[in-house]
């Protein structure tokens, strides 16, 4: 699928790419509206509408991913609510075998996520993900979300990367587009970010639903 001998670094999104997105979808689309309904003593449908309107206002910006922003905007203890759902934080079953194979073949593995540092810390605490990574970067440490060109410039500079020799994997097509525009050589989509929802369709990028498909091409390219 990819010319692995031309790829030095694999850049990996976290939620939906290495972790099951079910946690985040359930948190933001179910638990937050339910909590707002109870906090404000309003009907659930009204709480859902309030939340959807608030989300749409900052979608694609750093605020959209910021826990402090939502705590202030919605008047809820967002981090405390995260802790009530830790049992739903799950690695994709195929993530660690893939990360281990990348290490065996001397590919640098860098997590690049829009997740807030507190959310990132919580997810690392409840999974073994950190053991499969060489470096991590939250967009909050750059001041720009992955949708913004400056994020990518900051990433390349921080880790001294040649973007043309990087593969970026993400479940968001707009973010894959941003990476391509920034000069990342190869992009790959994830069709099944949420184990509880139907597969997504990608129109402009190759996409997979199981990392074992990549393992085969990785082994063939390296050994062949």
PyMOL commands that set and color helices and strands:
alter all, ss='L'
color gray80, all
select helices_A, chain A and resi 4-6+22-40+44-58+62-65+67-74+78-83+86-88+95-104+117-125+129-132+139-141+149-158+163-165+173-181+212-223
alter helices_A, ss='H'
color red, helices_A
select strands_A, chain A and resi 9-12+108-113+135-138+166-170+186-190+207-208
alter strands_A, ss='S'
color yellow, strands_A
deselect
rebuild
show_as cartoon
